[in-house]
Amino acid sequence: MRPVVTSAAMRALDRATSAEVGLPGLVMMETAGRAVAAAAQALVGARGGRVAVVCGPGNNGGDGYVVARVLRAHGVDVACYLAGDRTAVSGDAATQLAVLERSGGAVVSIATPDALAAIADGITGAAVAVDALFGVGLARDITGHTAAVVAQLNRAAARLAVDVPSGLDADTGRTLGACVLADVTVSTGPLKIAHVSAPGFAACGRVEVCEIGVPAARIEAAATAWLVEELDVARWLPRVTPLDHKGTRGHVLVVGGAPEMRGAGRLAAAAALRAGAGLVTLAGDGEVAAPDSIMTPGLAGGALGDRLRGKQAIVIGPGLGQSATARARVDEVLASGIAAVVDADALNLLAADLAALVGARGPVVITPHPGEAARLLGSTTTEVEADRVTAARALVARTRATVVLKGARTLVAFAAPGAAPVTCWIIAAGSPALGTGGSGDVLAGTIGALLAQGVAPAEAAAIAVFAHGRAGEQLAQLHGVRGLVSSDLPLAIASVIAKIPRLP
C-alpha cells in the first residue's frame, strides 16, 4: 500500500525534514523541480514545441523556476511567467527566481489582465503548459484574474501540474473556483488525497510521485489513508490448496425477498459463485429462479430460521424490499453472529434506527452508495461527496461496521476492535461503465464469497472492490462505457482474480 497524506501533514513533513533531518528546503525544491522538468520533457517528446511555465508567488512557483532553468539547460524552448506580484516572492522561491535570471532565463509578469492578454498565445499555444501556480496549501476559491490565468492554462495542448492542479483542494478533491485540468501531475513528496480519491483524481491525469527526501517512516506515520495496489490484493487472496472442495470454500446465503426484484439477488448469488464460494443459496419469498448451480429454497414469508444454519456468510439487501418482514430478516441476520454484507434495501431499512447494526453479533460489511451513506449519516449526498474520506470515517464511527463507500474511487474504511483510529483504504480501480443497474449487487455477492472463504472483512471488501473495478475496466474496453451490463461482471471478476499473481 502507498501512504496518502493531508496538506497539513505534508507541510509538517517538509518542516521536519528541514529541521530534524537536515535537508534544506532549497534542496527539496530543486529535487521537485528537476522531476517536473523531466516529466515536461517526456510530454514534449520527439514532437518538440514550446513549454510555458506559469508560476505563482509561493513555493509552488519556486518549483516552477527550477523547471524553467533545467529545461533551458536541456535546450528546450521555454517561457516562464509570474502570475502575481514579484514583491510577494520570498524565501526559497525568491532564491530560485534569482538563480533562473542569473543563469540567463527571463520571467515575464502576467499580474494584470493586460499583461496576460499580451502573451496569451505564449500559454495557450504551448505544447506543454506547466502549472506552478499554487500548491497543497490553497484554501480559497480561484476567481477573477487568477481564474483567467487558469483558463489560459487549460487551453494548452497538454497540462502538467506541480504537486496538485491549481484550484484543487488537496484534502477533499473538490474544485476551488477555477481548476487546472492536468494531463500529468507530479506529486512532490507522497500522494495527497486529491490525487487518488474522487472527485480530485479526475483533474490530476496520470500521477507521478517525486521523492524529495522525506524519510519513508515519517510519511507512513503521517498517512491519513492508504492506496491499495494489486500486490496488496495478491497478499490477501485466500490460498488455494490441492485439498480444497466445496465444503472448505464456504457457503453463502443471499437473502432476497421481493418477487418483483429477483434479478438483484440472482446477480449477487452468481457473483458469489464466481468469486470462489463453494456453495451459494438464494432465498426469497415464493418461487425463486436461478441458474442450476445456485440453490433456491423458498421462504414462507416469515423468519429465515434454519436457512442460516451452516452458512459462513450472508448477503442481505439486493432485491429485499422494504416490508416489515424484510426488516425483521435484517435484524435476524445481524443477530446471528454470521459474517454479513448489508447492502441496498437493507441499508435503507436500517437508516432510521441503527441499533441492530451497531449491536451486530458478527462482523458486518456495509456497502452504501453516496445517497445511502447520506441517509445513514443524516446528511446529504452533496455533503458526502464533498469529503468522501471524512464521510467514510464517520460511517465507521456511527455503525461500527466495515464500510465500503462506493463511487468513482471506492473507499474501504474500518476500525480494529477496540481501536479508536479509523483506517481508510482507497481502491484505484473502476470505470464509469460500472454505473449501471445491478453492479452494486455483484459487488455485494463478491464480498460475501470472500468472507465465506475466511478472508477478514476489510481485506474481503478491498479484494472485491479491486476485482470489481478491474472487471469494469476490462469490459469497458470490450463493450464501451455504455455497453456493459451487470450480468457481464461475475465472469469477468473470476477472470481478474485468476490473473492476480499468487504470492508464495
C-alpha positions in Angstrom: 0.0 0.0 0.0 1.1 3.5 -0.6 0.6 6.2 2.0 -1.6 9.2 1.4 -1.3 12.4 3.4 -3.2 15.6 4.0 -1.9 19.0 3.1 -1.3 19.8 6.8 0.7 16.6 7.2 2.7 17.4 4.1 3.6 20.9 5.4 4.7 19.3 8.7 6.8 16.7 6.9 8.5 19.4 5.0 9.3 21.3 8.2 10.5 18.2 10.0 12.7 17.2 7.1 14.4 20.5 7.1 14.7 21.0 10.9 15.3 17.4 12.1 16.7 15.5 9.2 18.8 18.5 8.0 17.7 18.6 4.3 17.2 22.3 3.4 14.0 23.4 1.7 16.0 24.7 -1.2 17.4 21.2 -1.9 13.9 19.7 -1.8 12.6 22.4 -4.2 15.5 21.7 -6.6 14.7 18.0 -6.5 11.0 18.6 -7.1 11.6 21.0 -10.0 14.0 18.6 -11.7 11.4 15.8 -11.6 8.8 18.1 -13.1 11.2 19.2 -15.8 11.9 15.5 -16.7 8.1 15.0 -16.9 7.7 18.0 -19.1 10.4 16.8 -21.5 8.7 13.4 -21.7 5.4 15.2 -22.6 7.0 17.3 -25.3 8.7 14.2 -26.6 10.0 13.9 -30.1 7.4 16.3 -31.5 9.1 19.3 -29.8 7.4 22.6 -29.1 7.4 25.3 -26.6 6.9 24.8 -22.8 5.2 27.6 -20.8 5.9 27.6 -17.1 3.3 29.6 -15.1 4.4 30.4 -11.6 2.6 31.7 -8.5 4.3 33.8 -5.8 4.7 30.9 -3.3 6.9 27.8 -3.1 5.0 26.1 -6.0 6.3 28.9 -8.1 9.8 28.2 -6.8 9.5 24.7 -8.2 8.4 26.3 -11.5 11.6 28.4 -11.7 13.7 25.3 -11.3 11.6 23.7 -14.1 12.3 26.6 -16.4 16.0 26.7 -15.7 16.5 23.0 -16.1 14.5 22.9 -19.4 16.6 25.8 -20.8 19.8 23.9 -19.9 18.5 21.0 -21.9 17.8 23.2 -25.0 14.0 23.2 -24.6 12.2 26.3 -25.8 10.7 27.6 -22.6 9.0 30.7 -21.4 8.4 31.5 -17.7 5.5 33.7 -16.4 4.8 35.0 -13.0 1.0 35.4 -12.2 1.4 37.6 -9.2 3.3 40.4 -7.5 7.0 39.9 -7.7 7.4 41.5 -4.3 5.4 38.7 -2.8 8.0 36.1 -3.9 10.2 35.3 -0.9 12.3 32.6 0.8 13.5 29.7 -1.3 11.2 30.7 -4.2 13.0 34.1 -4.4 16.3 32.3 -4.4 15.3 30.1 -7.3 13.9 33.1 -9.2 17.2 34.9 -8.8 19.1 31.7 -9.9 17.0 31.4 -13.0 17.6 35.0 -14.0 21.3 35.0 -13.3 21.6 31.9 -15.5 20.1 33.7 -18.4 16.4 33.0 -18.0 13.7 35.6 -18.0 10.4 35.8 -16.1 7.5 37.7 -17.6 4.9 39.2 -15.4 1.3 38.4 -16.1 0.0 40.0 -12.9 -2.7 42.1 -14.8 -5.3 41.3 -17.4 -3.5 43.5 -20.0 -0.2 41.7 -19.3 -2.0 38.3 -19.7 -3.7 39.3 -22.9 -0.3 40.4 -24.3 1.2 36.9 -24.0 -1.9 34.8 -24.3 -0.6 32.7 -27.1 2.5 32.0 -25.1 0.4 29.9 -22.8 -2.4 28.6 -25.0 -0.1 27.8 -27.9 2.4 25.9 -25.8 3.0 22.2 -26.4 3.1 21.8 -22.6 1.9 24.3 -20.0 3.4 23.7 -16.5 1.0 24.7 -13.7 3.2 26.0 -10.9 0.6 28.5 -9.5 -0.4 27.0 -6.2 0.5 24.0 -4.1 -1.3 22.0 -1.4 -2.0 25.0 0.8 -4.6 26.7 -1.3 -7.7 27.4 0.9 -9.6 29.9 -1.1 -11.5 29.9 -4.4 -9.6 30.9 -7.5 -11.6 33.8 -9.1 -11.0 37.0 -11.1 -7.7 37.5 -12.9 -6.2 34.2 -11.5 -9.2 32.3 -12.9 -8.4 33.8 -16.3 -4.8 32.5 -16.0 -6.2 29.0 -15.2 -8.4 29.3 -18.2 -5.4 30.0 -20.4 -3.5 27.0 -19.0 -6.4 24.8 -19.8 -6.3 25.8 -23.4 -2.7 24.5 -23.9 -2.2 21.2 -25.8 -1.1 19.4 -22.6 -1.0 20.5 -18.9 1.5 19.4 -16.3 0.7 20.2 -12.7 3.2 20.7 -9.9 2.1 18.8 -6.8 -1.6 19.3 -7.3 -3.5 21.1 -10.1 -4.1 24.7 -9.0 -7.7 25.1 -7.8 -8.0 21.6 -6.4 -8.4 21.1 -2.7 -5.7 18.6 -1.8 -7.7 17.1 1.1 -11.1 16.6 -0.5 -10.5 16.8 -4.2 -13.2 19.4 -4.7 -12.7 22.4 -7.0 -12.0 25.8 -5.5 -13.5 28.0 -8.1 -11.4 27.5 -11.3 -9.2 24.5 -11.6 -6.4 23.3 -13.9 -7.3 20.1 -15.6 -3.9 18.3 -15.8 -2.8 15.5 -18.1 0.0 14.7 -15.7 0.6 15.7 -12.1 3.9 15.3 -10.4 3.3 14.9 -6.6 6.2 16.5 -4.7 6.5 14.1 -1.8 3.8 11.5 -1.0 0.4 11.2 -2.6 -2.3 13.5 -1.4 -6.0 12.6 -1.1 -7.0 14.6 -4.2 -4.6 12.6 -6.3 -6.3 9.2 -5.7 -9.8 9.9 -4.4 -12.9 11.2 -6.2 -13.5 13.7 -7.5 -10.0 15.1 -7.5 -8.3 12.3 -9.3 -10.2 13.2 -12.5 -8.4 16.6 -12.6 -5.0 15.1 -12.0 -4.5 12.9 -15.0 -1.6 10.5 -14.6 0.1 11.0 -11.2 3.8 10.6 -10.8 5.5 10.7 -7.4 8.8 12.5 -6.8 10.7 11.6 -3.7 12.1 14.8 -2.3 13.9 13.4 0.7 11.2 12.9 3.3 12.0 9.7 5.3 9.6 6.9 4.4 8.9 6.1 8.1 7.8 9.6 8.7 5.5 9.5 5.7 3.9 6.3 6.9 3.4 7.7 10.4 1.7 10.7 8.9 -0.6 8.9 6.5 -4.3 9.6 6.7 -5.2 7.0 4.1 -3.6 4.3 2.0 -3.8 3.4 -1.7 -4.4 -0.3 -2.3 -2.4 -1.9 -5.1 -2.5 -5.3 -6.8 0.2 -6.8 -4.7 -1.8 -6.0 -1.6 -4.8 -7.8 -3.1 -2.5 -10.7 -4.0 -1.3 -11.0 -0.4 -4.9 -11.1 0.9 -6.4 -13.6 -1.5 -7.4 -16.9 0.0 -4.9 -19.7 -0.5 -5.8 -22.5 -2.9 -4.7 -26.0 -1.9 -5.0 -29.3 -3.7 -7.4 -30.5 -1.0 -10.0 -27.7 -1.5 -13.6 -28.7 -2.0 -17.0 -27.1 -1.8 -17.1 -27.6 1.9 -13.8 -25.7 2.5 -14.7 -22.7 0.4 -17.7 -21.6 2.4 -21.4 -21.4 1.9 -23.0 -18.0 1.1 -26.7 -17.3 1.7 -28.1 -14.4 -0.4 -31.4 -13.2 1.1 -33.6 -11.5 -1.5 -37.3 -11.4 -0.8 -39.4 -9.3 -3.1 -40.7 -11.2 -6.1 -40.6 -8.1 -8.3 -36.9 -7.7 -7.7 -35.5 -11.2 -8.3 -32.7 -10.0 -10.6 -30.7 -8.3 -7.8 -30.4 -11.5 -5.7 -29.5 -13.6 -8.8 -26.7 -11.2 -9.6 -25.3 -11.3 -6.1 -25.5 -15.1 -6.0 -23.8 -15.5 -9.4 -21.0 -13.2 -8.2 -20.6 -15.2 -5.0 -20.1 -18.4 -7.0 -17.7 -16.8 -9.5 -15.6 -15.3 -6.6 -14.9 -18.7 -5.2 -17.7 -19.7 -2.7 -18.2 -23.4 -2.6 -21.9 -23.2 -2.2 -24.5 -20.5 -2.7 -28.1 -20.4 -1.7 -30.5 -17.7 -2.9 -33.6 -17.5 -0.7 -36.7 -15.4 -1.3 -40.4 -15.4 -0.9 -42.3 -17.6 -3.2 -40.7 -19.3 -6.3 -37.1 -18.3 -6.8 -35.5 -18.9 -10.2 -31.7 -19.0 -10.6 -29.0 -20.9 -12.5 -28.8 -24.6 -11.6 -25.5 -24.1 -9.7 -27.4 -21.9 -7.1 -29.7 -23.5 -4.5 -33.1 -21.7 -4.4 -35.2 -22.5 -1.3 -38.4 -20.5 -0.9 -39.3 -18.6 2.2 -42.7 -18.8 3.7 -42.9 -15.1 4.5 -41.6 -15.3 8.0 -38.2 -15.7 9.6 -35.1 -17.1 8.0 -34.7 -19.7 10.8 -32.9 -22.9 9.6 -31.8 -21.2 6.4 -29.0 -19.6 8.4 -27.6 -22.8 9.7 -24.2 -23.9 8.2 -23.6 -20.6 6.4 -20.3 -18.8 6.6 -21.5 -15.5 5.1 -24.8 -13.8 4.3 -25.6 -11.1 1.8 -28.8 -9.3 2.5 -30.3 -6.3 0.8 -30.3 -6.9 -3.0 -33.9 -7.2 -4.0 -35.0 -7.5 -0.4 -37.8 -4.9 -0.5 -38.9 -2.5 2.3 -41.5 -4.5 4.1 -41.7 -5.2 7.9 -40.8 -8.8 7.1 -37.7 -7.6 5.3 -36.7 -5.5 8.3 -37.2 -8.5 10.6 -34.9 -10.6 8.4 -32.2 -7.9 8.5 -32.4 -7.9 12.3 -32.2 -11.7 12.4 -29.1 -11.8 10.2 -27.4 -9.2 12.3 -28.2 -11.1 15.5 -27.0 -14.5 14.0 -23.2 -13.9 14.5 -22.6 -14.9 10.9 -20.4 -12.6 8.8 -22.8 -10.4 6.8 -22.8 -8.0 3.8 -25.6 -5.4 4.2 -26.5 -3.7 1.0 -29.2 -1.8 -0.8 -32.7 -2.2 0.7 -31.2 -3.5 4.0 -29.3 -0.2 4.4 -32.4 1.9 3.8 -34.3 -0.2 6.3 -31.6 0.4 8.9 -31.1 4.1 8.3 -33.8 5.3 10.7 -32.6 3.0 13.6 -29.0 1.8 13.6 -29.2 -0.1 16.9 -29.3 -3.6 15.3 -26.4 -2.7 13.1 -24.3 -1.3 15.9 -25.1 -4.3 18.1 -24.5 -6.9 15.4 -23.0 -10.1 16.9 -20.9 -10.9 13.9 -18.6 -9.0 11.5 -20.6 -6.7 9.1 -19.6 -5.0 5.9 -21.9 -2.3 4.6 -21.8 -1.1 1.0 -23.6 2.2 0.7 -23.6 4.4 -2.4 -23.4 8.2 -1.6 -27.2 8.5 -1.3 -27.4 5.6 1.2 -24.4 6.9 3.1 -26.2 10.3 3.4 -29.3 8.6 4.9 -27.1 6.6 7.4 -25.3 9.8 8.4 -28.4 12.1 8.4 -26.7 14.4 5.9 -26.9 14.9 2.2 -25.4 13.3 -0.9 -23.6 16.6 -1.7 -22.0 16.6 1.8 -20.9 13.0 1.5 -19.3 13.7 -2.0 -17.7 16.9 -0.8 -15.4 15.0 1.5 -15.6 11.2 1.0 -12.8 10.2 3.3 -14.4 12.1 6.2 -17.8 10.6 5.4 -16.4 7.1 5.3 -14.7 7.6 8.7 -18.0 9.0 10.1 -19.9 5.9 8.9 -17.4 3.6 10.7 -17.8 5.6 13.9 -21.6 5.5 13.6 -22.2 1.9 12.5 -19.1 0.1 13.9 -19.1 -1.8 10.6 -16.5 -2.1 7.8 -17.6 0.5 5.3 -17.4 0.3 1.5 -18.3 3.8 0.3 -19.0 3.2 -3.4 -18.1 5.7 -6.0 -15.6 6.5 -8.8 -12.8 5.6 -6.3 -14.4 3.4 -3.8 -13.2 3.6 -0.2 -12.9 0.8 2.4 -12.9 2.2 6.0 -12.7 0.2 9.2 -11.5 0.3 12.8 -9.9 -2.6 14.6 -11.9 -4.0 17.5 -11.5 -1.6 20.5 -9.4 0.8 18.4 -10.3 4.5 18.0 -8.4 5.4 14.8 -10.3 4.6 11.6 -8.2 3.2 8.7 -9.2 4.3 5.2 -8.1 2.4 2.1 -8.6 3.9 -1.4 -9.1 1.5 -4.2 -7.8 2.9 -7.5 -9.8 0.6 -9.8 -13.0 1.1 -11.7 -14.7 2.7 -14.7 -17.8 4.8 -15.4 -19.0 1.6 -17.1 -19.9 0.3 -13.7 -22.6 2.9 -13.3 -25.3 0.5 -14.4 -28.1 -1.2 -12.5 -27.0 -4.3 -10.6 -23.3 -3.5 -10.5 -23.6 -3.0 -6.7 -25.4 -6.3 -6.2 -22.5 -8.1 -7.9 -20.0 -6.3 -5.6 -22.0 -7.4 -2.5 -22.0 -11.0 -3.7 -18.3 -10.9 -4.3 -17.6 -9.6 -0.8 -19.8 -12.3 0.6 -17.9 -15.1 -1.2 -14.6 -13.8 0.2 -16.0 -13.6 3.7 -17.2 -17.2 3.4 -13.7 -18.3 2.4 -12.3 -16.9 5.7 -10.9 -13.5 4.5 -11.2 -10.8 7.1 -13.9 -8.1 6.4 -11.7 -5.2 5.4 -9.5 -7.4 3.2 -12.5 -9.1 1.7 -14.0 -5.8 0.8 -10.8 -4.5 -0.7 -10.2 -7.6 -2.8 -13.8 -7.4 -4.1 -13.7 -3.7 -4.9 -10.4 -4.1 -6.7 -11.6 -7.1 -8.8 -15.0 -5.5 -9.5 -13.2 -2.3 -10.6 -10.7 -4.1 -12.8 -13.5 -6.2 -14.4 -15.4 -2.9 -15.2 -12.3 -1.5 -16.8 -11.8 -4.6 -19.0 -15.4 -4.9 -20.0 -15.4 -1.2 -20.9 -12.6 -1.8 -23.4 -14.7 -4.6 -25.0 -18.2 -3.1 -25.0 -17.6 0.6 -24.4 -18.5 2.6 -21.3 -22.2 2.5 -22.1 -22.3 -1.2 -23.3 -21.6 -3.0 -20.0 -24.4 -4.8 -18.3 -24.1 -6.1 -14.7 -24.6 -9.7 -15.7 -21.3 -9.5 -17.6 -19.5 -8.8 -14.3 -19.4 -12.1 -12.4 -17.4 -14.0 -15.0 -15.1 -11.0 -15.6 -14.4 -10.8 -11.9 -13.4 -14.5 -11.9 -11.0 -13.7 -14.8 -9.5 -10.8 -12.9 -9.0 -12.8 -9.7 -7.4 -15.7 -11.8 -4.8 -13.3 -13.2 -3.7 -11.7 -9.9 -0.3 -13.2 -9.1 -0.2 -15.7 -6.3 2.4 -14.8 -3.7 4.5 -17.6 -2.1 
